[in-house]
Amino acid sequence: DKSQVAGGKAASSGKLEKFANEIGFKAPKGLAIPFGVMKKAVKGPSFDAALADLKSALESNSKDIEAKARAVRDAVEKCEVPGAILDGIIAGLPNVERVAVRSSANSEDLEKVSGAGLHDSVLGVDIKERKSLQDAILQVWSSMFTLRAVQSRHAAGLPLYEGIAMGVLVQPMASRVGQCYAFIAFSKDAVASNDQAVYIEVCVGLGETLASANEPGTPYRLIVSKDSLDKVTIQSLASFSYGLQDMVGGPKQVRIDYSKERLSTDEAFLRQIAQDVAKVAIGIEKGYGMAMDMEGIVLEQDGGKREVHLVQARPIVEA
């Protein structure tokens, strides 16, 4: 769980595995691709030229920054992941069919720089399909050069690439079609400056709806008192038109019918979800010794049993 090897997200994932049984949640047991692999694999004249063009565009505040960043991404995605890395992932997760491939950069999930949502995650990747796995890893590496990521580093005074490293976290998918609710939880309500409450956002389906901010609409928003988990304030109900559901062949956007969605029709159920997540959030804050921002999903199993899965946790970054 050392962040200097594969980034804060990968290190935090390892730490979550240690807390899971103690606090009462599940953490996917994944594998990390260290920083140095990208540096060795991503190279060549095309990449070097595109990177130089992007650096020049940033320094001159050119209108072509977005196009230059896209050119760097294209160059990265034409590279190859070392075969030994692909072999190691497949061998290391022998009983897993599909995985989530996530970014873990040294420029994100820090105490002073969150970087949340800047880089790509690729969900539902068939681990036995080497090309799909390679393409997902290359997409995550290339997301170091999304427009938002490039501009964020530039604004923070961080380098474009020199000294910036991207690890990759590969985790088994945890999902269940129609009974999967993604959440983002903050172990303090930073907006209200209330460290005695947990702030939670929930959506139907997988978490990219919340993390990417690309889907129009709003999530379920809830506040849970740390003193009494029974005190749940429902600030708003969700309005996203679509939820990202895990399907065979990859995640797909599915229209949500809120007249039949239990989170909207069963208030007691929504409150129970909030209480389950808040309990975990409080435990994570205690374990890390600081206010934390975390992402995960709640799976409802047969018989009404619920499981909270955490995929990542990072310190809350406040302005």
C-alpha positions as CSV (number, residue, x, y, z in Angstrom):
1,D,0.0,0.0,0.0
2,K,2.9,2.4,-0.8
3,S,1.7,5.4,-2.9
4,Q,5.1,5.9,-4.5
5,V,4.8,2.6,-6.3
6,A,1.5,2.9,-8.1
7,G,-0.3,6.0,-6.8
8,G,-2.5,7.0,-3.9
9,K,-5.6,5.2,-5.3
10,A,-3.8,1.9,-5.5
11,A,-2.3,2.4,-2.1
12,S,-5.6,3.3,-0.6
13,S,-7.2,0.2,-2.2
14,G,-4.7,-2.0,-0.4
15,K,-5.5,-0.2,2.9
16,L,-9.2,-0.7,2.4
17,E,-8.7,-4.4,2.1
18,K,-7.2,-4.3,5.7
19,F,-10.2,-2.3,7.0
20,A,-13.0,-4.3,5.3
21,N,-13.6,-7.0,7.9
22,E,-13.1,-4.7,10.8
23,I,-15.6,-2.0,9.6
24,G,-18.0,-4.3,7.8
25,F,-17.8,-3.7,4.0
26,K,-16.2,-5.4,1.0
27,A,-13.2,-4.2,-0.9
28,P,-12.2,-5.7,-4.3
29,K,-8.8,-7.5,-4.2
30,G,-7.1,-6.0,-7.2
31,L,-3.7,-5.7,-8.8
32,A,-1.7,-2.5,-9.5
33,I,0.5,-1.7,-12.5
34,P,3.4,0.4,-11.1
35,F,4.4,3.8,-12.4
36,G,7.4,2.8,-14.3
37,V,5.5,0.6,-16.8
38,M,3.9,3.5,-18.6
39,K,7.2,5.3,-18.8
40,K,8.8,2.3,-20.5
41,A,5.8,1.5,-22.8
42,V,4.7,4.9,-23.9
43,K,7.5,6.3,-26.1
44,G,8.4,7.0,-29.7
45,P,8.7,9.9,-32.1
46,S,4.9,10.4,-32.4
47,F,4.4,10.6,-28.7
48,D,7.4,12.9,-28.2
49,A,6.3,15.3,-30.9
50,A,2.7,15.4,-29.7
51,L,3.8,16.0,-26.1
52,A,6.1,18.9,-27.2
53,D,3.3,20.5,-29.1
54,L,1.0,20.3,-26.1
55,K,3.6,21.8,-23.8
56,S,4.1,24.7,-26.2
57,A,0.3,25.2,-26.5
58,L,0.0,25.4,-22.7
59,E,2.9,27.8,-22.3
60,S,1.4,30.1,-25.0
61,N,-2.2,29.7,-23.8
62,S,-3.1,28.6,-27.3
63,K,-6.7,27.9,-28.4
64,D,-5.4,24.6,-29.7
65,I,-4.8,23.0,-26.3
66,E,-7.7,20.6,-26.5
67,A,-6.7,19.4,-30.0
68,K,-3.1,19.0,-28.9
69,A,-4.1,17.1,-25.8
70,R,-6.2,14.8,-28.0
71,A,-3.2,14.2,-30.2
72,V,-1.1,13.1,-27.2
73,R,-3.9,10.7,-26.2
74,D,-4.0,9.2,-29.6
75,A,-0.2,8.6,-29.6
76,V,-0.5,6.9,-26.2
77,E,-3.3,4.6,-27.3
78,K,-1.2,3.4,-30.3
79,C,1.5,2.0,-27.9
80,E,1.5,-1.5,-26.5
81,V,1.3,-2.8,-23.0
82,P,4.1,-5.2,-22.2
83,G,2.9,-8.8,-22.6
84,A,4.3,-9.8,-19.2
85,I,2.0,-7.2,-17.6
86,L,-1.1,-8.6,-19.3
87,D,0.0,-12.2,-18.5
88,G,0.5,-11.1,-14.8
89,I,-2.9,-9.6,-14.5
90,I,-4.7,-12.6,-16.1
91,A,-2.8,-15.0,-13.9
92,G,-3.2,-12.9,-10.8
93,L,-7.0,-12.8,-11.1
94,P,-7.7,-16.4,-12.2
95,N,-11.4,-16.6,-11.1
96,V,-12.4,-13.2,-12.4
97,E,-14.3,-12.6,-15.6
98,R,-14.6,-8.9,-15.8
99,V,-12.6,-6.1,-14.2
100,A,-12.6,-2.3,-13.7
101,V,-9.4,-0.7,-14.9
102,R,-8.9,2.6,-13.0
103,S,-6.3,5.4,-12.9
104,S,-3.9,5.8,-10.0
105,A,-1.7,8.8,-10.7
106,N,0.8,10.5,-8.4
107,S,-1.0,13.8,-9.2
108,E,-4.4,12.7,-7.8
109,D,-6.0,11.7,-4.5
110,L,-3.5,13.7,-2.4
111,E,-4.3,15.7,0.7
112,K,-4.0,19.0,-1.2
113,V,-4.9,17.9,-4.7
114,S,-7.9,15.6,-5.2
115,G,-7.9,15.1,-8.9
116,A,-11.2,13.3,-8.6
117,G,-12.9,12.6,-11.9
118,L,-10.0,13.9,-14.0
119,H,-8.8,10.5,-15.4
120,D,-10.6,7.6,-17.0
121,S,-11.9,4.4,-15.6
122,V,-12.9,1.6,-17.9
123,L,-15.6,-0.8,-16.5
124,G,-16.7,-4.3,-17.4
125,V,-13.5,-5.3,-19.2
126,D,-13.3,-9.0,-20.2
127,I,-10.0,-10.0,-18.5
128,K,-9.6,-13.0,-20.8
129,E,-9.6,-10.7,-23.9
130,R,-6.1,-9.5,-24.1
131,K,-6.8,-6.7,-26.6
132,S,-9.7,-5.4,-24.5
133,L,-7.5,-5.4,-21.4
134,Q,-4.7,-3.7,-23.3
135,D,-7.0,-1.1,-24.8
136,A,-8.4,-0.3,-21.3
137,I,-5.0,0.1,-19.8
138,L,-3.9,2.4,-22.7
139,Q,-7.1,4.5,-22.3
140,V,-6.3,5.0,-18.6
141,W,-2.7,5.9,-19.3
142,S,-3.8,8.3,-22.1
143,S,-6.3,10.0,-19.7
144,M,-3.4,11.7,-18.1
145,F,-3.8,14.0,-21.0
146,T,-7.6,14.7,-20.9
147,L,-8.2,18.4,-21.3
148,R,-9.4,18.7,-17.7
149,A,-6.4,16.8,-16.3
150,V,-3.9,18.8,-18.3
151,Q,-5.5,22.1,-17.3
152,S,-5.8,21.1,-13.7
153,R,-2.1,20.2,-13.4
154,H,-1.1,23.4,-15.2
155,A,-3.3,25.5,-12.9
156,A,-1.8,23.8,-9.8
157,G,1.7,24.4,-11.0
158,L,2.4,20.8,-11.6
159,P,4.4,19.5,-14.6
160,L,2.8,18.3,-17.8
161,Y,4.5,14.9,-17.8
162,E,8.0,15.1,-16.3
163,G,7.7,13.8,-12.8
164,I,4.0,12.9,-13.3
165,A,3.3,9.1,-13.3
166,M,0.3,7.0,-13.9
167,G,-0.3,3.7,-12.3
168,V,-3.2,1.5,-13.0
169,L,-5.5,-0.3,-10.6
170,V,-7.3,-3.5,-11.9
171,Q,-10.1,-4.6,-9.7
172,P,-12.8,-7.3,-10.1
173,M,-16.2,-5.8,-11.0
174,A,-18.7,-5.8,-8.2
175,S,-22.2,-5.3,-9.6
176,R,-25.6,-6.7,-10.1
177,V,-28.0,-5.7,-12.8
178,G,-31.0,-3.8,-11.4
179,Q,-29.8,-4.1,-7.8
180,C,-26.7,-1.9,-7.9
181,Y,-26.6,1.6,-6.4
182,A,-23.4,3.6,-6.6
183,F,-22.5,6.3,-4.1
184,I,-20.0,9.0,-3.2
185,A,-19.7,9.7,0.5
186,F,-18.0,12.4,2.5
187,S,-17.3,11.6,6.1
188,K,-18.1,15.3,6.9
189,D,-20.5,17.7,5.3
190,A,-17.9,20.1,3.9
191,V,-20.5,22.3,2.2
192,A,-22.2,23.0,5.6
193,S,-18.9,22.8,7.5
194,N,-20.4,20.1,9.7
195,D,-18.0,17.4,10.8
196,Q,-20.8,15.7,12.7
197,A,-22.6,14.6,9.6
198,V,-22.0,12.3,6.6
199,Y,-22.9,13.7,3.2
200,I,-23.9,11.0,0.6
201,E,-24.9,11.1,-3.1
202,V,-26.5,8.0,-4.6
203,C,-27.5,7.0,-8.2
204,V,-29.0,3.9,-9.8
205,G,-26.4,1.7,-11.5
206,L,-22.6,2.1,-11.6
207,G,-20.6,5.0,-10.3
208,E,-19.5,6.6,-13.5
209,T,-22.8,8.5,-13.6
210,L,-21.6,10.3,-10.4
211,A,-17.9,10.5,-11.0
212,S,-17.8,11.7,-14.6
213,A,-20.5,14.4,-14.3
214,N,-21.3,13.8,-17.9
215,E,-24.9,12.6,-17.4
216,P,-27.5,15.5,-17.0
217,G,-29.5,15.3,-13.8
218,T,-29.0,15.1,-10.1
219,P,-28.4,12.2,-7.6
220,Y,-30.2,11.3,-4.4
221,R,-28.6,13.6,-1.8
222,L,-28.7,12.6,1.9
223,I,-27.2,13.8,5.2
224,V,-26.8,11.3,8.1
225,S,-26.0,12.4,11.6
226,K,-22.9,10.7,13.1
227,D,-24.5,10.9,16.6
228,S,-27.5,8.9,15.5
229,L,-27.6,7.1,12.2
230,D,-31.5,7.1,12.4
231,K,-31.3,10.9,11.7
232,V,-31.3,10.9,7.9
233,T,-32.2,14.0,6.0
234,I,-33.2,13.5,2.3
235,Q,-32.2,16.7,0.5
236,S,-33.2,15.6,-2.9
237,L,-34.4,12.7,-5.1
238,A,-32.5,11.7,-8.2
239,S,-33.4,12.9,-11.7
240,F,-30.8,11.2,-13.9
241,S,-32.6,9.9,-17.0
242,Y,-30.2,6.9,-17.4
243,G,-28.3,4.6,-15.2
244,L,-25.1,2.8,-16.2
245,Q,-25.9,-0.9,-15.7
246,D,-23.3,-3.7,-15.9
247,M,-24.2,-6.1,-18.7
248,V,-22.6,-9.0,-20.5
249,G,-20.5,-7.4,-23.2
250,G,-20.0,-4.2,-21.2
251,P,-21.9,-1.6,-19.3
252,K,-24.9,0.0,-21.0
253,Q,-27.0,3.1,-20.3
254,V,-30.5,2.0,-19.3
255,R,-33.4,4.5,-18.9
256,I,-34.6,4.8,-15.3
257,D,-38.4,4.6,-14.5
258,Y,-38.5,6.3,-11.2
259,S,-42.2,5.3,-10.7
260,K,-40.8,1.8,-10.3
261,E,-37.4,2.5,-8.8
262,R,-37.4,1.4,-5.1
263,L,-35.0,4.2,-4.0
264,S,-37.8,6.7,-5.0
265,T,-40.9,4.7,-4.0
266,D,-39.7,3.2,-0.7
267,E,-38.4,6.0,1.6
268,A,-37.4,3.5,4.3
269,F,-35.2,1.6,1.9
270,L,-33.5,4.9,0.8
271,R,-32.8,5.7,4.5
272,Q,-31.4,2.2,5.1
273,I,-29.0,2.6,2.2
274,A,-27.9,6.0,3.6
275,Q,-27.4,4.4,7.1
276,D,-25.4,1.5,5.7
277,V,-23.1,3.9,3.8
278,A,-22.7,6.3,6.7
279,K,-21.7,3.6,9.0
280,V,-18.8,2.6,6.7
281,A,-17.9,6.3,6.1
282,I,-17.5,6.9,9.8
283,G,-15.4,3.8,10.2
284,I,-13.1,4.8,7.3
285,E,-12.7,8.3,8.8
286,K,-11.6,6.7,12.1
287,G,-9.3,4.3,10.3
288,Y,-7.5,7.0,8.3
289,G,-7.6,9.5,11.1
290,M,-9.0,12.3,8.8
291,A,-12.1,13.3,6.9
292,M,-12.5,11.1,3.8
293,D,-14.1,11.2,0.4
294,M,-15.0,7.7,-0.8
295,E,-16.7,5.9,-3.7
296,G,-18.5,2.5,-3.8
297,I,-21.6,0.6,-4.5
298,V,-24.4,-1.0,-2.6
299,L,-25.5,-4.4,-3.9
300,E,-28.9,-5.8,-2.8
301,Q,-28.7,-9.6,-2.6
302,D,-31.6,-12.1,-2.6
303,G,-33.5,-12.1,0.6
304,G,-33.0,-8.3,1.2
305,K,-29.3,-8.5,2.4
306,R,-27.2,-5.6,1.3
307,E,-23.5,-5.4,0.8
308,V,-21.5,-2.1,0.8
309,H,-18.4,-2.3,-1.5
310,L,-15.8,0.4,-1.4
311,V,-13.6,0.9,-4.4
312,Q,-11.6,3.9,-3.3
313,A,-11.1,6.4,-0.5
314,R,-9.1,9.7,-0.4
315,P,-8.7,12.6,1.9
316,I,-11.3,15.4,1.5
317,V,-9.7,18.4,-0.3
318,E,-11.2,21.7,0.8
319,A,-10.6,25.0,-0.8
